Each structure stands twice: as structure tokens, then as C-alpha cells.
Amino acid sequence: MAEYLEREALLHGMKMDIRPPFAVVRDFPAADVAEVKHGKWIEVQKENIWNDIVPVLECSACGKYTVGTRGIMTKSNYCPNCGAKMDLED
């Protein structure tokens, strides 16, 4: 897995350290980062437990769907199933 370093903190550390640059970078702590998934909501029709066809929102990143809050179809900014940020264009 790739490691990420905070540029400003590393540059400050290199100014303050007398060791060779390679040693400073090697010993510098990795930044705490997380991968961000991106997706968009796709409006689809699904059959519910009463055999009615209802509109739901399907996540393009994970393929799972949500019916929104209390059955009201709401396009939230994030997928509640996988955490994808819903910022892709249609």
C-alpha cells in the first residue's frame, strides 16, 4: 500500500534535521489518509416485499440501493452502504 507524507511538515522537518534527506524521509511518519470512492445515484425500479414496483436509488460504486429516509427517496451526498461520495456527473 502506498504511503503519503504531508509535504509542509516534511519540508519543515528537513530544515530542522541535520541528517541526509533520505534518512529524514525514510523516518518521517506517514499521514493518516483514506481512499475516497466516487459515485452517482442511479434511479431504478425494484420490487418490494409486497410485490409492488417502487423507485429506489442505486449506488454506481457498490451496486447496492437505498430507499432514502422513511421510504422517501432522497439523494444524499454519500452512499450509506459503501461511503462513496456522490459527486460524479450524470
PDB file of N, CA, C and O in Angstrom:
ATOM      1  N   MET A   1       0.840  -1.181   0.000  1.00  0.00           N
ATOM      2  CA  MET A   1       0.000   0.000   0.000  1.00  0.00           C
ATOM      3  C   MET A   1       0.879   1.236   0.000  1.00  0.00           C
ATOM      4  O   MET A   1       1.921   1.274   0.655  1.00  0.00           O
ATOM      5  N   ALA A   2       0.456   2.225  -0.727  1.00  0.00           N
ATOM      6  CA  ALA A   2       1.224   3.470  -0.807  1.00  0.00           C
ATOM      7  C   ALA A   2       1.168   4.217   0.519  1.00  0.00           C
ATOM      8  O   ALA A   2       0.179   4.142   1.248  1.00  0.00           O
ATOM      9  N   GLU A   3       2.226   4.928   0.814  1.00  0.00           N
ATOM     10  CA  GLU A   3       2.265   5.774   1.999  1.00  0.00           C
ATOM     11  C   GLU A   3       2.296   7.225   1.538  1.00  0.00           C
ATOM     12  O   GLU A   3       2.921   7.547   0.527  1.00  0.00           O
ATOM     13  N   TYR A   4       1.627   8.092   2.275  1.00  0.00           N
ATOM     14  CA  TYR A   4       1.556   9.501   1.930  1.00  0.00           C
ATOM     15  C   TYR A   4       2.184  10.332   3.035  1.00  0.00           C
ATOM     16  O   TYR A   4       2.053  10.017   4.218  1.00  0.00           O
ATOM     17  N   LEU A   5       2.868  11.396   2.635  1.00  0.00           N
ATOM     18  CA  LEU A   5       3.530  12.290   3.584  1.00  0.00           C
ATOM     19  C   LEU A   5       2.953  13.689   3.440  1.00  0.00           C
ATOM     20  O   LEU A   5       2.608  14.116   2.338  1.00  0.00           O
ATOM     21  N   GLU A   6       2.851  14.395   4.549  1.00  0.00           N
ATOM     22  CA  GLU A   6       2.398  15.778   4.495  1.00  0.00           C
ATOM     23  C   GLU A   6       3.574  16.646   4.073  1.00  0.00           C
ATOM     24  O   GLU A   6       4.570  16.748   4.789  1.00  0.00           O
ATOM     25  N   ARG A   7       3.453  17.269   2.911  1.00  0.00           N
ATOM     26  CA  ARG A   7       4.554  17.998   2.289  1.00  0.00           C
ATOM     27  C   ARG A   7       5.134  19.091   3.181  1.00  0.00           C
ATOM     28  O   ARG A   7       6.346  19.140   3.391  1.00  0.00           O
ATOM     29  N   GLU A   8       4.272  19.974   3.713  1.00  0.00           N
ATOM     30  CA  GLU A   8       4.767  21.092   4.528  1.00  0.00           C
ATOM     31  C   GLU A   8       5.489  20.594   5.776  1.00  0.00           C
ATOM     32  O   GLU A   8       6.542  21.120   6.139  1.00  0.00           O
ATOM     33  N   ALA A   9       4.932  19.590   6.427  1.00  0.00           N
ATOM     34  CA  ALA A   9       5.561  19.049   7.635  1.00  0.00           C
ATOM     35  C   ALA A   9       6.905  18.404   7.298  1.00  0.00           C
ATOM     36  O   ALA A   9       7.867  18.546   8.053  1.00  0.00           O
ATOM     37  N   LEU A  10       6.975  17.700   6.173  1.00  0.00           N
ATOM     38  CA  LEU A  10       8.231  17.076   5.765  1.00  0.00           C
ATOM     39  C   LEU A  10       9.290  18.125   5.450  1.00  0.00           C
ATOM     40  O   LEU A  10      10.437  17.993   5.876  1.00  0.00           O
ATOM     41  N   LEU A  11       8.918  19.163   4.709  1.00  0.00           N
ATOM     42  CA  LEU A  11       9.886  20.218   4.386  1.00  0.00           C
ATOM     43  C   LEU A  11      10.389  20.904   5.650  1.00  0.00           C
ATOM     44  O   LEU A  11      11.576  21.210   5.766  1.00  0.00           O
ATOM     45  N   HIS A  12       9.487  21.144   6.592  1.00  0.00           N
ATOM     46  CA  HIS A  12       9.908  21.747   7.865  1.00  0.00           C
ATOM     47  C   HIS A  12      10.863  20.803   8.601  1.00  0.00           C
ATOM     48  O   HIS A  12      11.871  21.237   9.159  1.00  0.00           O
ATOM     49  N   GLY A  13      10.537  19.516   8.596  1.00  0.00           N
ATOM     50  CA  GLY A  13      11.396  18.531   9.246  1.00  0.00           C
ATOM     51  C   GLY A  13      12.771  18.455   8.607  1.00  0.00           C
ATOM     52  O   GLY A  13      13.768  18.256   9.301  1.00  0.00           O
ATOM     53  N   MET A  14      12.836  18.611   7.287  1.00  0.00           N
ATOM     54  CA  MET A  14      14.126  18.550   6.595  1.00  0.00           C
ATOM     55  C   MET A  14      14.973  19.774   6.917  1.00  0.00           C
ATOM     56  O   MET A  14      16.199  19.685   6.966  1.00  0.00           O
ATOM     57  N   LYS A  15      14.320  20.928   7.139  1.00  0.00           N
ATOM     58  CA  LYS A  15      15.072  22.135   7.505  1.00  0.00           C
ATOM     59  C   LYS A  15      15.670  22.008   8.899  1.00  0.00           C
ATOM     60  O   LYS A  15      16.754  22.523   9.171  1.00  0.00           O
ATOM     61  N   MET A  16      14.949  21.313   9.781  1.00  0.00           N
ATOM     62  CA  MET A  16      15.353  21.241  11.178  1.00  0.00           C
ATOM     63  C   MET A  16      16.281  20.062  11.481  1.00  0.00           C
ATOM     64  O   MET A  16      16.841  19.994  12.575  1.00  0.00           O
ATOM     65  N   ASP A  17      16.452  19.139  10.544  1.00  0.00           N
ATOM     66  CA  ASP A  17      17.221  17.915  10.792  1.00  0.00           C
ATOM     67  C   ASP A  17      18.557  17.979  10.060  1.00  0.00           C
ATOM     68  O   ASP A  17      18.615  18.439   8.920  1.00  0.00           O
ATOM     69  N   ILE A  18      19.623  17.526  10.698  1.00  0.00           N
ATOM     70  CA  ILE A  18      20.950  17.580  10.070  1.00  0.00           C
ATOM     71  C   ILE A  18      21.289  16.289   9.334  1.00  0.00           C
ATOM     72  O   ILE A  18      22.330  16.208   8.683  1.00  0.00           O
ATOM     73  N   ARG A  19      20.429  15.281   9.424  1.00  0.00           N
ATOM     74  CA  ARG A  19      20.696  14.011   8.738  1.00  0.00           C
ATOM     75  C   ARG A  19      20.498  14.169   7.228  1.00  0.00           C
ATOM     76  O   ARG A  19      19.880  15.135   6.783  1.00  0.00           O
ATOM     77  N   PRO A  20      21.018  13.230   6.446  1.00  0.00           N
ATOM     78  CA  PRO A  20      20.799  13.266   4.992  1.00  0.00           C
ATOM     79  C   PRO A  20      19.298  13.202   4.680  1.00  0.00           C
ATOM     80  O   PRO A  20      18.537  12.583   5.424  1.00  0.00           O
ATOM     81  N   PRO A  21      18.873  13.840   3.583  1.00  0.00           N
ATOM     82  CA  PRO A  21      17.446  13.870   3.231  1.00  0.00           C
ATOM     83  C   PRO A  21      16.796  12.488   3.166  1.00  0.00           C
ATOM     84  O   PRO A  21      15.650  12.323   3.585  1.00  0.00           O
ATOM     85  N   PHE A  22      17.517  11.500   2.647  1.00  0.00           N
ATOM     86  CA  PHE A  22      16.953  10.152   2.556  1.00  0.00           C
ATOM     87  C   PHE A  22      16.543   9.639   3.933  1.00  0.00           C
ATOM     88  O   PHE A  22      15.471   9.051   4.080  1.00  0.00           O
ATOM     89  N   ALA A  23      17.380   9.854   4.932  1.00  0.00           N
ATOM     90  CA  ALA A  23      17.087   9.382   6.287  1.00  0.00           C
ATOM     91  C   ALA A  23      15.884  10.108   6.881  1.00  0.00           C
ATOM     92  O   ALA A  23      15.072   9.503   7.581  1.00  0.00           O
ATOM     93  N   VAL A  24      15.771  11.400   6.602  1.00  0.00           N
ATOM     94  CA  VAL A  24      14.639  12.173   7.126  1.00  0.00           C
ATOM     95  C   VAL A  24      13.337  11.660   6.520  1.00  0.00           C
ATOM     96  O   VAL A  24      12.362  11.443   7.240  1.00  0.00           O
ATOM     97  N   VAL A  25      13.311  11.462   5.198  1.00  0.00           N
ATOM     98  CA  VAL A  25      12.104  10.978   4.522  1.00  0.00           C
ATOM     99  C   VAL A  25      11.777   9.560   4.980  1.00  0.00           C
ATOM    100  O   VAL A  25      10.615   9.253   5.241  1.00  0.00           O
ATOM    101  N   ARG A  26      12.766   8.708   5.079  1.00  0.00           N
ATOM    102  CA  ARG A  26      12.552   7.318   5.489  1.00  0.00           C
ATOM    103  C   ARG A  26      11.919   7.231   6.876  1.00  0.00           C
ATOM    104  O   ARG A  26      11.039   6.401   7.103  1.00  0.00           O
ATOM    105  N   ASP A  27      12.356   8.075   7.794  1.00  0.00           N
ATOM    106  CA  ASP A  27      11.880   8.018   9.175  1.00  0.00           C
ATOM    107  C   ASP A  27      10.654   8.892   9.440  1.00  0.00           C
ATOM    108  O   ASP A  27      10.111   8.872  10.544  1.00  0.00           O
ATOM    109  N   PHE A  28      10.215   9.656   8.443  1.00  0.00           N
ATOM    110  CA  PHE A  28       9.093  10.571   8.637  1.00  0.00           C
ATOM    111  C   PHE A  28       7.794   9.766   8.728  1.00  0.00           C
ATOM    112  O   PHE A  28       7.590   8.851   7.931  1.00  0.00           O
ATOM    113  N   PRO A  29       6.914  10.085   9.676  1.00  0.00           N
ATOM    114  CA  PRO A  29       5.669   9.310   9.810  1.00  0.00           C
ATOM    115  C   PRO A  29       4.718   9.550   8.636  1.00  0.00           C
ATOM    116  O   PRO A  29       4.608  10.662   8.120  1.00  0.00           O
ATOM    117  N   ALA A  30       4.045   8.494   8.237  1.00  0.00           N
ATOM    118  CA  ALA A  30       3.078   8.598   7.147  1.00  0.00           C
ATOM    119  C   ALA A  30       1.833   9.333   7.623  1.00  0.00           C
ATOM    120  O   ALA A  30       1.446   9.245   8.788  1.00  0.00           O
ATOM    121  N   ALA A  31       1.218  10.056   6.702  1.00  0.00           N
ATOM    122  CA  ALA A  31      -0.020  10.777   7.014  1.00  0.00           C
ATOM    123  C   ALA A  31      -1.174   9.783   7.101  1.00  0.00           C
ATOM    124  O   ALA A  31      -1.137   8.727   6.469  1.00  0.00           O
ATOM    125  N   ASP A  32      -2.175  10.112   7.869  1.00  0.00           N
ATOM    126  CA  ASP A  32      -3.358   9.273   8.026  1.00  0.00           C
ATOM    127  C   ASP A  32      -4.364   9.659   6.942  1.00  0.00           C
ATOM    128  O   ASP A  32      -5.066  10.662   7.072  1.00  0.00           O
ATOM    129  N   VAL A  33      -4.432   8.865   5.878  1.00  0.00           N
ATOM    130  CA  VAL A  33      -5.329   9.165   4.763  1.00  0.00           C
ATOM    131  C   VAL A  33      -6.225   7.960   4.499  1.00  0.00           C
ATOM    132  O   VAL A  33      -5.921   6.842   4.916  1.00  0.00           O
ATOM    133  N   ALA A  34      -7.319   8.199   3.808  1.00  0.00           N
ATOM    134  CA  ALA A  34      -8.240   7.129   3.436  1.00  0.00           C
ATOM    135  C   ALA A  34      -8.621   7.292   1.970  1.00  0.00           C
ATOM    136  O   ALA A  34      -8.742   8.408   1.465  1.00  0.00           O
ATOM    137  N   GLU A  35      -8.806   6.162   1.299  1.00  0.00           N
ATOM    138  CA  GLU A  35      -9.225   6.193  -0.098  1.00  0.00           C
ATOM    139  C   GLU A  35     -10.654   6.725  -0.175  1.00  0.00           C
ATOM    140  O   GLU A  35     -11.500   6.378   0.650  1.00  0.00           O
ATOM    141  N   VAL A  36     -10.914   7.560  -1.162  1.00  0.00           N
ATOM    142  CA  VAL A  36     -12.252   8.111  -1.345  1.00  0.00           C
ATOM    143  C   VAL A  36     -12.847   7.510  -2.613  1.00  0.00           C
ATOM    144  O   VAL A  36     -12.282   7.640  -3.699  1.00  0.00           O
ATOM    145  N   LYS A  37     -13.998   6.848  -2.462  1.00  0.00           N
ATOM    146  CA  LYS A  37     -14.718   6.321  -3.623  1.00  0.00           C
ATOM    147  C   LYS A  37     -15.676   7.401  -4.111  1.00  0.00           C
ATOM    148  O   LYS A  37     -16.208   8.179  -3.320  1.00  0.00           O
ATOM    149  N   HIS A  38     -15.886   7.436  -5.414  1.00  0.00           N
ATOM    150  CA  HIS A  38     -16.807   8.400  -6.009  1.00  0.00           C
ATOM    151  C   HIS A  38     -17.877   7.639  -6.781  1.00  0.00           C
ATOM    152  O   HIS A  38     -17.602   6.596  -7.373  1.00  0.00           O
ATOM    153  N   GLY A  39     -19.076   8.156  -6.771  1.00  0.00           N
ATOM    154  CA  GLY A  39     -20.165   7.503  -7.480  1.00  0.00           C
ATOM    155  C   GLY A  39     -21.273   8.487  -7.791  1.00  0.00           C
ATOM    156  O   GLY A  39     -21.131   9.695  -7.607  1.00  0.00           O
ATOM    157  N   LYS A  40     -22.381   7.939  -8.268  1.00  0.00           N
ATOM    158  CA  LYS A  40     -23.569   8.754  -8.520  1.00  0.00           C
ATOM    159  C   LYS A  40     -24.789   7.880  -8.258  1.00  0.00           C
ATOM    160  O   LYS A  40     -24.711   6.652  -8.303  1.00  0.00           O
ATOM    161  N   TRP A  41     -25.905   8.527  -7.987  1.00  0.00           N
ATOM    162  CA  TRP A  41     -27.150   7.806  -7.770  1.00  0.00           C
ATOM    163  C   TRP A  41     -27.790   7.489  -9.110  1.00  0.00           C
ATOM    164  O   TRP A  41     -27.847   8.339  -9.998  1.00  0.00           O
ATOM    165  N   ILE A  42     -28.272   6.257  -9.252  1.00  0.00           N
ATOM    166  CA  ILE A  42     -28.982   5.823 -10.450  1.00  0.00           C
ATOM    167  C   ILE A  42     -30.398   5.459 -10.007  1.00  0.00           C
ATOM    168  O   ILE A  42     -30.577   4.606  -9.138  1.00  0.00           O
ATOM    169  N   GLU A  43     -31.391   6.095 -10.597  1.00  0.00           N
ATOM    170  CA  GLU A  43     -32.779   5.796 -10.242  1.00  0.00           C
ATOM    171  C   GLU A  43     -33.215   4.527 -10.968  1.00  0.00           C
ATOM    172  O   GLU A  43     -33.183   4.463 -12.197  1.00  0.00           O
ATOM    173  N   VAL A  44     -33.623   3.513 -10.195  1.00  0.00           N
ATOM    174  CA  VAL A  44     -34.070   2.234 -10.749  1.00  0.00           C
ATOM    175  C   VAL A  44     -35.381   1.832 -10.078  1.00  0.00           C
ATOM    176  O   VAL A  44     -35.794   2.427  -9.083  1.00  0.00           O
ATOM    177  N   GLN A  45     -36.019   0.824 -10.636  1.00  0.00           N
ATOM    178  CA  GLN A  45     -37.262   0.280 -10.079  1.00  0.00           C
ATOM    179  C   GLN A  45     -36.959  -1.090  -9.471  1.00  0.00           C
ATOM    180  O   GLN A  45     -36.319  -1.925 -10.111  1.00  0.00           O
ATOM    181  N   LYS A  46     -37.414  -1.322  -8.243  1.00  0.00           N
ATOM    182  CA  LYS A  46     -37.225  -2.613  -7.570  1.00  0.00           C
ATOM    183  C   LYS A  46     -38.572  -3.099  -7.048  1.00  0.00           C
ATOM    184  O   LYS A  46     -39.483  -2.312  -6.794  1.00  0.00           O
ATOM    185  N   GLU A  47     -38.670  -4.403  -6.897  1.00  0.00           N
ATOM    186  CA  GLU A  47     -39.884  -4.990  -6.344  1.00  0.00           C
ATOM    187  C   GLU A  47     -39.725  -5.111  -4.835  1.00  0.00           C
ATOM    188  O   GLU A  47     -38.723  -5.640  -4.353  1.00  0.00           O
ATOM    189  N   ASN A  48     -40.715  -4.620  -4.086  1.00  0.00           N
ATOM    190  CA  ASN A  48     -40.626  -4.710  -2.628  1.00  0.00           C
ATOM    191  C   ASN A  48     -41.255  -6.018  -2.138  1.00  0.00           C
ATOM    192  O   ASN A  48     -41.650  -6.860  -2.946  1.00  0.00           O
ATOM    193  N   ILE A  49     -41.347  -6.186  -0.821  1.00  0.00           N
ATOM    194  CA  ILE A  49     -41.833  -7.457  -0.273  1.00  0.00           C
ATOM    195  C   ILE A  49     -43.323  -7.684  -0.529  1.00  0.00           C
ATOM    196  O   ILE A  49     -43.802  -8.805  -0.358  1.00  0.00           O
ATOM    197  N   TRP A  50     -44.062  -6.659  -0.931  1.00  0.00           N
ATOM    198  CA  TRP A  50     -45.479  -6.786  -1.263  1.00  0.00           C
ATOM    199  C   TRP A  50     -45.689  -6.900  -2.774  1.00  0.00           C
ATOM    200  O   TRP A  50     -46.811  -6.781  -3.267  1.00  0.00           O
ATOM    201  N   ASN A  51     -44.595  -7.131  -3.497  1.00  0.00           N
ATOM    202  CA  ASN A  51     -44.609  -7.276  -4.960  1.00  0.00           C
ATOM    203  C   ASN A  51     -44.993  -5.998  -5.694  1.00  0.00           C
ATOM    204  O   ASN A  51     -45.420  -6.045  -6.847  1.00  0.00           O
ATOM    205  N   ASP A  52     -44.842  -4.861  -5.029  1.00  0.00           N
ATOM    206  CA  ASP A  52     -45.051  -3.571  -5.682  1.00  0.00           C
ATOM    207  C   ASP A  52     -43.728  -3.115  -6.291  1.00  0.00           C
ATOM    208  O   ASP A  52     -42.662  -3.385  -5.736  1.00  0.00           O
ATOM    209  N   ILE A  53     -43.792  -2.437  -7.413  1.00  0.00           N
ATOM    210  CA  ILE A  53     -42.600  -1.866  -8.033  1.00  0.00           C
ATOM    211  C   ILE A  53     -42.442  -0.454  -7.482  1.00  0.00           C
ATOM    212  O   ILE A  53     -43.339   0.379  -7.614  1.00  0.00           O
ATOM    213  N   VAL A  54     -41.293  -0.194  -6.865  1.00  0.00           N
ATOM    214  CA  VAL A  54     -41.053   1.113  -6.244  1.00  0.00           C
ATOM    215  C   VAL A  54     -39.735   1.693  -6.754  1.00  0.00           C
ATOM    216  O   VAL A  54     -38.805   0.946  -7.060  1.00  0.00           O
ATOM    217  N   PRO A  55     -39.654   3.021  -6.846  1.00  0.00           N
ATOM    218  CA  PRO A  55     -38.385   3.643  -7.258  1.00  0.00           C
ATOM    219  C   PRO A  55     -37.394   3.639  -6.094  1.00  0.00           C
ATOM    220  O   PRO A  55     -37.751   3.933  -4.953  1.00  0.00           O
ATOM    221  N   VAL A  56     -36.153   3.303  -6.404  1.00  0.00           N
ATOM    222  CA  VAL A  56     -35.079   3.339  -5.408  1.00  0.00           C
ATOM    223  C   VAL A  56     -33.849   3.963  -6.048  1.00  0.00           C
ATOM    224  O   VAL A  56     -33.791   4.136  -7.265  1.00  0.00           O
ATOM    225  N   LEU A  57     -32.879   4.297  -5.229  1.00  0.00           N
ATOM    226  CA  LEU A  57     -31.610   4.853  -5.707  1.00  0.00           C
ATOM    227  C   LEU A  57     -30.523   3.801  -5.563  1.00  0.00           C
ATOM    228  O   LEU A  57     -30.307   3.268  -4.475  1.00  0.00           O
ATOM    229  N   GLU A  58     -29.842   3.505  -6.659  1.00  0.00           N
ATOM    230  CA  GLU A  58     -28.760   2.524  -6.655  1.00  0.00           C
ATOM    231  C   GLU A  58     -27.424   3.250  -6.756  1.00  0.00           C
ATOM    232  O   GLU A  58     -27.269   4.169  -7.560  1.00  0.00           O
ATOM    233  N   CYS A  59     -26.471   2.840  -5.945  1.00  0.00           N
ATOM    234  CA  CYS A  59     -25.134   3.432  -5.946  1.00  0.00           C
ATOM    235  C   CYS A  59     -24.324   2.869  -7.109  1.00  0.00           C
ATOM    236  O   CYS A  59     -24.244   1.652  -7.272  1.00  0.00           O
ATOM    237  N   SER A  60     -23.728   3.731  -7.911  1.00  0.00           N
ATOM    238  CA  SER A  60     -22.916   3.269  -9.040  1.00  0.00           C
ATOM    239  C   SER A  60     -21.596   2.666  -8.579  1.00  0.00           C
ATOM    240  O   SER A  60     -20.955   1.945  -9.344  1.00  0.00           O
ATOM    241  N   ALA A  61     -21.177   2.942  -7.356  1.00  0.00           N
ATOM    242  CA  ALA A  61     -19.901   2.421  -6.854  1.00  0.00           C
ATOM    243  C   ALA A  61     -20.028   1.001  -6.312  1.00  0.00           C
ATOM    244  O   ALA A  61     -19.157   0.169  -6.567  1.00  0.00           O
ATOM    245  N   CYS A  62     -21.098   0.706  -5.567  1.00  0.00           N
ATOM    246  CA  CYS A  62     -21.217  -0.615  -4.939  1.00  0.00           C
ATOM    247  C   CYS A  62     -22.385  -1.436  -5.469  1.00  0.00           C
ATOM    248  O   CYS A  62     -22.442  -2.644  -5.239  1.00  0.00           O
ATOM    249  N   GLY A  63     -23.325  -0.796  -6.182  1.00  0.00           N
ATOM    250  CA  GLY A  63     -24.458  -1.520  -6.737  1.00  0.00           C
ATOM    251  C   GLY A  63     -25.588  -1.770  -5.756  1.00  0.00           C
ATOM    252  O   GLY A  63     -26.611  -2.341  -6.132  1.00  0.00           O
ATOM    253  N   LYS A  64     -25.427  -1.356  -4.510  1.00  0.00           N
ATOM    254  CA  LYS A  64     -26.496  -1.534  -3.525  1.00  0.00           C
ATOM    255  C   LYS A  64     -27.450  -0.352  -3.620  1.00  0.00           C
ATOM    256  O   LYS A  64     -27.108   0.699  -4.164  1.00  0.00           O
ATOM    257  N   TYR A  65     -28.635  -0.538  -3.088  1.00  0.00           N
ATOM    258  CA  TYR A  65     -29.621   0.525  -3.216  1.00  0.00           C
ATOM    259  C   TYR A  65     -30.139   0.976  -1.859  1.00  0.00           C
ATOM    260  O   TYR A  65     -29.973   0.303  -0.841  1.00  0.00           O
ATOM    261  N   THR A  66     -30.765   2.131  -1.887  1.00  0.00           N
ATOM    262  CA  THR A  66     -31.382   2.702  -0.700  1.00  0.00           C
ATOM    263  C   THR A  66     -32.714   3.306  -1.103  1.00  0.00           C
ATOM    264  O   THR A  66     -32.883   3.777  -2.228  1.00  0.00           O
ATOM    265  N   VAL A  67     -33.643   3.287  -0.187  1.00  0.00           N
ATOM    266  CA  VAL A  67     -34.945   3.897  -0.462  1.00  0.00           C
ATOM    267  C   VAL A  67     -35.041   5.265   0.183  1.00  0.00           C
ATOM    268  O   VAL A  67     -36.072   5.929   0.077  1.00  0.00           O
ATOM    269  N   GLY A  68     -33.992   5.691   0.842  1.00  0.00           N
ATOM    270  CA  GLY A  68     -33.989   7.006   1.467  1.00  0.00           C
ATOM    271  C   GLY A  68     -34.466   6.945   2.902  1.00  0.00           C
ATOM    272  O   GLY A  68     -34.540   5.872   3.500  1.00  0.00           O
ATOM    273  N   THR A  69     -34.785   8.087   3.441  1.00  0.00           N
ATOM    274  CA  THR A  69     -35.214   8.191   4.825  1.00  0.00           C
ATOM    275  C   THR A  69     -36.715   7.966   4.933  1.00  0.00           C
ATOM    276  O   THR A  69     -37.498   8.670   4.295  1.00  0.00           O
ATOM    277  N   ARG A  70     -37.113   7.001   5.728  1.00  0.00           N
ATOM    278  CA  ARG A  70     -38.534   6.674   5.961  1.00  0.00           C
ATOM    279  C   ARG A  70     -39.294   6.436   4.655  1.00  0.00           C
ATOM    280  O   ARG A  70     -40.456   6.820   4.521  1.00  0.00           O
ATOM    281  N   GLY A  71     -38.623   5.801   3.701  1.00  0.00           N
ATOM    282  CA  GLY A  71     -39.266   5.479   2.435  1.00  0.00           C
ATOM    283  C   GLY A  71     -39.326   6.621   1.440  1.00  0.00           C
ATOM    284  O   GLY A  71     -39.834   6.447   0.332  1.00  0.00           O
ATOM    285  N   ILE A  72     -38.817   7.787   1.813  1.00  0.00           N
ATOM    286  CA  ILE A  72     -38.811   8.931   0.906  1.00  0.00           C
ATOM    287  C   ILE A  72     -37.476   8.946   0.168  1.00  0.00           C
ATOM    288  O   ILE A  72     -36.417   9.039   0.788  1.00  0.00           O
ATOM    289  N   MET A  73     -37.535   8.854  -1.164  1.00  0.00           N
ATOM    290  CA  MET A  73     -36.314   8.783  -1.963  1.00  0.00           C
ATOM    291  C   MET A  73     -35.559  10.113  -1.891  1.00  0.00           C
ATOM    292  O   MET A  73     -36.020  11.126  -2.416  1.00  0.00           O
ATOM    293  N   THR A  74     -34.407  10.097  -1.242  1.00  0.00           N
ATOM    294  CA  THR A  74     -33.602  11.297  -1.046  1.00  0.00           C
ATOM    295  C   THR A  74     -32.188  11.037  -1.546  1.00  0.00           C
ATOM    296  O   THR A  74     -31.556  10.061  -1.140  1.00  0.00           O
ATOM    297  N   LYS A  75     -31.692  11.891  -2.413  1.00  0.00           N
ATOM    298  CA  LYS A  75     -30.328  11.740  -2.920  1.00  0.00           C
ATOM    299  C   LYS A  75     -29.352  12.373  -1.929  1.00  0.00           C
ATOM    300  O   LYS A  75     -29.125  13.582  -1.949  1.00  0.00           O
ATOM    301  N   SER A  76     -28.786  11.544  -1.073  1.00  0.00           N
ATOM    302  CA  SER A  76     -27.820  12.053  -0.100  1.00  0.00           C
ATOM    303  C   SER A  76     -26.461  12.244  -0.769  1.00  0.00           C
ATOM    304  O   SER A  76     -26.248  11.793  -1.895  1.00  0.00           O
ATOM    305  N   ASN A  77     -25.557  12.906  -0.080  1.00  0.00           N
ATOM    306  CA  ASN A  77     -24.223  13.180  -0.628  1.00  0.00           C
ATOM    307  C   ASN A  77     -23.293  11.979  -0.546  1.00  0.00           C
ATOM    308  O   ASN A  77     -22.249  11.962  -1.198  1.00  0.00           O
ATOM    309  N   TYR A  78     -23.658  10.972   0.250  1.00  0.00           N
ATOM    310  CA  TYR A  78     -22.824   9.789   0.438  1.00  0.00           C
ATOM    311  C   TYR A  78     -23.690   8.541   0.407  1.00  0.00           C
ATOM    312  O   TYR A  78     -24.856   8.581   0.800  1.00  0.00           O
ATOM    313  N   CYS A  79     -23.125   7.429  -0.061  1.00  0.00           N
ATOM    314  CA  CYS A  79     -23.827   6.151  -0.043  1.00  0.00           C
ATOM    315  C   CYS A  79     -23.776   5.598   1.383  1.00  0.00           C
ATOM    316  O   CYS A  79     -22.694   5.519   1.964  1.00  0.00           O
ATOM    317  N   PRO A  80     -24.923   5.213   1.963  1.00  0.00           N
ATOM    318  CA  PRO A  80     -24.907   4.667   3.316  1.00  0.00           C
ATOM    319  C   PRO A  80     -24.323   3.257   3.384  1.00  0.00           C
ATOM    320  O   PRO A  80     -24.012   2.772   4.472  1.00  0.00           O
ATOM    321  N   ASN A  81     -24.171   2.597   2.240  1.00  0.00           N
ATOM    322  CA  ASN A  81     -23.657   1.229   2.219  1.00  0.00           C
ATOM    323  C   ASN A  81     -22.139   1.162   2.094  1.00  0.00           C
ATOM    324  O   ASN A  81     -21.496   0.396   2.812  1.00  0.00           O
ATOM    325  N   CYS A  82     -21.553   1.957   1.186  1.00  0.00           N
ATOM    326  CA  CYS A  82     -20.104   1.877   0.952  1.00  0.00           C
ATOM    327  C   CYS A  82     -19.360   3.165   1.269  1.00  0.00           C
ATOM    328  O   CYS A  82     -18.129   3.174   1.281  1.00  0.00           O
ATOM    329  N   GLY A  83     -20.080   4.255   1.526  1.00  0.00           N
ATOM    330  CA  GLY A  83     -19.438   5.521   1.863  1.00  0.00           C
ATOM    331  C   GLY A  83     -18.971   6.343   0.678  1.00  0.00           C
ATOM    332  O   GLY A  83     -18.303   7.361   0.859  1.00  0.00           O
ATOM    333  N   ALA A  84     -19.313   5.917  -0.542  1.00  0.00           N
ATOM    334  CA  ALA A  84     -18.878   6.660  -1.734  1.00  0.00           C
ATOM    335  C   ALA A  84     -19.455   8.072  -1.729  1.00  0.00           C
ATOM    336  O   ALA A  84     -20.605   8.291  -1.350  1.00  0.00           O
ATOM    337  N   LYS A  85     -18.636   9.014  -2.154  1.00  0.00           N
ATOM    338  CA  LYS A  85     -19.070  10.404  -2.273  1.00  0.00           C
ATOM    339  C   LYS A  85     -19.812  10.543  -3.600  1.00  0.00           C
ATOM    340  O   LYS A  85     -19.261  10.236  -4.658  1.00  0.00           O
ATOM    341  N   MET A  86     -21.042  10.997  -3.547  1.00  0.00           N
ATOM    342  CA  MET A  86     -21.883  11.087  -4.740  1.00  0.00           C
ATOM    343  C   MET A  86     -21.651  12.412  -5.463  1.00  0.00           C
ATOM    344  O   MET A  86     -22.453  13.341  -5.360  1.00  0.00           O
ATOM    345  N   ASP A  87     -20.542  12.480  -6.196  1.00  0.00           N
ATOM    346  CA  ASP A  87     -20.196  13.725  -6.882  1.00  0.00           C
ATOM    347  C   ASP A  87     -19.879  13.538  -8.362  1.00  0.00           C
ATOM    348  O   ASP A  87     -19.408  14.472  -9.011  1.00  0.00           O
ATOM    349  N   LEU A  88     -20.127  12.345  -8.910  1.00  0.00           N
ATOM    350  CA  LEU A  88     -19.903  12.140 -10.343  1.00  0.00           C
ATOM    351  C   LEU A  88     -21.059  12.741 -11.127  1.00  0.00           C
ATOM    352  O   LEU A  88     -22.199  12.752 -10.663  1.00  0.00           O
ATOM    353  N   GLU A  89     -20.758  13.236 -12.309  1.00  0.00           N
ATOM    354  CA  GLU A  89     -21.776  13.846 -13.171  1.00  0.00           C
ATOM    355  C   GLU A  89     -22.612  12.762 -13.837  1.00  0.00           C
ATOM    356  O   GLU A  89     -22.160  11.631 -14.013  1.00  0.00           O
ATOM    357  N   ASP A  90     -23.841  13.124 -14.206  1.00  0.00           N
ATOM    358  CA  ASP A  90     -24.727  12.180 -14.914  1.00  0.00           C
ATOM    359  C   ASP A  90     -24.264  11.955 -16.321  1.00  0.00           C
ATOM    360  O   ASP A  90     -24.885  11.194 -17.062  1.00  0.00           O
TER     361      ASP A  90
END
